[in-house]
Amino acid sequence: MFGSSSATRLGVALGVFAALWSTSACTTEGTAHRVPGTLVSTVVGSWTGSYTCAQGSTKLTLTVEAAADNGTNRAVFTFGPGGTDTASSGSFAMTAADDQVGGIAFTATEWIVAPRNYVMVNAQADKVSSTQMSGTISGEGCTTFSVTKSTGV
């Protein structure tokens, strides 16, 4: 029915399909790895937890919005007192985009509520699952953040 040439082409086609399929979505230790451009779409919603900067461990709500018509995901980084800090309350807008190593880069864009003597920071989510995100905060005196997906009220 099939000649050896047809069988070879079929085998190559199946091999290419399998390679493409296996890189589209897989899970390693609870971390989702997806085709670039899709991870951020899986974290849309409200996340609560904390981050650590010079003022100490600070309450954090990170709200990730669905992509706009231009394909850009927006996020809002809201912080305030809680934990071991003496933080003021504030918030700023961010963009959220998949990075090249399986995480999400959150880049600060503009203040919404700017407390005195504070600067906006960027965040890099290196560990991302459907219920938890954690990573690093870039800024003087800053280290890490960890948030859990809010289930709603």
LOGUBA-794525 format. One record per residue (C-alpha): residue in one letter; x, y, z. Coordinates in steps of 0.2 Angstrom, whole numbers, padded with zeros to 4 digits, always signed. Layout:
N
AXYZ...
***
This chain:
153
M+0000+0000+0000F+0014+0012+0005G+0031+0012-0003S+0046+0014+0008S+0047+0032+0002S+0029+0036+0008A+0032+0027+0024T+0048+0038+0027R+0039+0054+0023L+0025+0049+0035G+0038+0045+0049V+0046+0061+0046A+0029+0071+0046L+0024+0062+0062G+0041+0066+0070V+0039+0084+0066F+0021+0084+0073A+0027+0076+0089A+0041+0088+0091L+0030+0103+0089W+0016+0096+0100S+0028+0091+0114T+0034+0109+0115S+0017+0117+0115A+0012+0113+0133C+0021+0103+0146T+0022+0103+0165T+0038+0102+0175E+0036+0102+0194G+0020+0112+0193T+0027+0125+0182A+0018+0127+0165H+0029+0129+0150R+0020+0135+0134V+0023+0142+0117P+0029+0160+0119G+0015+0173+0120T+0003+0162+0129L+0009+0160+0147V+0003+0177+0153S-0014+0174+0146T-0016+0159+0159V-0013+0171+0174V-0027+0184+0171G-0035+0188+0187S-0031+0194+0205W-0016+0188+0214T-0012+0191+0233G+0004+0189+0243S+0019+0200+0247Y+0035+0206+0241T+0051+0212+0250C+0060+0228+0248A+0069+0240+0259Q+0053+0244+0269G+0052+0225+0273S+0039+0212+0268T+0024+0222+0260K+0007+0216+0256L+0005+0215+0237T-0011+0213+0225L-0006+0210+0207T-0020+0211+0195V-0017+0204+0178E-0029+0210+0164A-0034+0201+0148A-0024+0207+0133A-0030+0223+0125D-0034+0224+0106N-0016+0228+0103G-0011+0211+0111T-0003+0219+0127N-0007+0212+0144R-0009+0226+0157A-0006+0223+0176V-0008+0233+0191F+0004+0232+0206T-0005+0237+0222F+0004+0238+0238G+0001+0243+0256P+0005+0240+0274G+0005+0222+0281G+0018+0209+0287T+0033+0217+0294D+0034+0233+0284T+0030+0251+0287A+0025+0254+0269S+0013+0267+0262S-0001+0262+0250G+0001+0264+0232S-0001+0257+0215F+0006+0257+0197A+0002+0250+0180M+0013+0238+0172T+0014+0228+0156A+0015+0209+0157A+0023+0198+0144D+0030+0181+0142D+0049+0181+0143Q+0061+0169+0133V+0064+0157+0147G+0047+0152+0152G+0042+0166+0164I+0033+0182+0164A+0041+0199+0164F+0031+0213+0173T+0037+0230+0168A+0032+0246+0177T+0024+0260+0166E+0015+0273+0176W+0009+0278+0193I-0009+0276+0198V-0007+0281+0216A+0011+0287+0220P+0016+0288+0238R+0030+0300+0242N+0048+0294+0241Y+0043+0277+0232V+0049+0271+0215M+0041+0259+0204V+0049+0242+0202N+0049+0228+0189A+0045+0210+0193Q+0051+0194+0185A+0040+0178+0188D+0051+0163+0186K+0039+0151+0194V+0022+0151+0187S+0007+0139+0190S-0011+0140+0189T-0012+0145+0208Q+0005+0152+0212M+0018+0164+0205S+0035+0169+0213G+0051+0177+0207T+0061+0193+0209I+0058+0211+0211S+0071+0223+0203G+0074+0239+0213E+0086+0245+0226G+0084+0235+0242C+0072+0223+0234T+0073+0204+0233T+0058+0193+0230F+0039+0191+0228S+0026+0177+0230V+0008+0178+0226T-0007+0166+0226K-0022+0166+0214S-0037+0174+0222T-0052+0163+0222G-0065+0177+0223V-0077+0181+0236
***
